[in-house]
Amino acid sequence: MSSSGASDGRTSAASGSLVIPGDKISSDTSDQLGHGVIKLNGELIATKLGYLVEKSGEISIIPVHTAYFPRPGDLVIGYIEGMRSNIWFIDLNAPFNAILPMSLAPMKVEYGGTRDAMDVGTTILCRVQEVDEAHSSVVTMKGMGLRKVNSGFVDTIPPHLVSTISSGSNTIINQLKDASNCRIILGANGRIWVDGEPDGIRMVRDALAFVRDNEHSTELADAIAGQLANGNGE
């Protein structure tokens, strides 16, 4: 960050710099405000710890770290962490586990038979059905494509990057599908299921590692395209 000498002790930040909550970003309030930025007393102020980004007239902050908070309708990849006679407890990479009632399983399960149907450690593709005011959630596996995951592997990216790699007409996810010939499902919780031939899987894993290492870049899609064109990022 570069200091502007502001009398209130805050700093004025340049694009690409690391900012903390309370930092003065700019006195020019003509920019559109994106994630992590508010207007206060005629100045733009950071509300998140992260990297400042200015693009297409919008100023925003890419957080250093974010947690996933479930929203109804989210497609997510979860891990079974425990069960009782009629429910499973699901790790969604969120502050609290979700529950999967027996009635919302993808198969018929007798009372007390939850472990036999899906044991601890099982990976599942499910959808968030309900979220209460305390952020506790209920997921369902009733729906097209929702199932146990028995092949491939699951990688992760920070949840705040999900929209970055899945938005736009030429998304990073679509680039990876085309180049690797792999099946890829991106969960809203930052988990990504990948299945295909070993070379294709390696290509996807390398690209996702690049995304994690360069998450503050505003040109990730172009950089990934360059990697794939040059041979798996080598």
Beta strands, then each sheet from edge to edge (+ up, - down):
strand 1: 18-19
strand 2: 24-26
strand 3: 32-33
strand 4: 37-40
strand 5: 43-46
strand 6: 50-55
strand 7: 58-63
strand 8: 75-83
strand 9: 87-91
strand 10: 98-101
strand 11: 123-131
strand 12: 137-140
strand 13: 147-149
strand 14: 153-156
strand 15: 183-186
strand 16: 191-195
sheet 1: 1+ 6- 7+ 3+
sheet 2: 2+ 5- 4+
sheet 3: 10+ 9- 8+ 11- 12+
sheet 4: 10+ 9- 8+ 11- 13+
sheet 5: 14+ 16- 15+
end
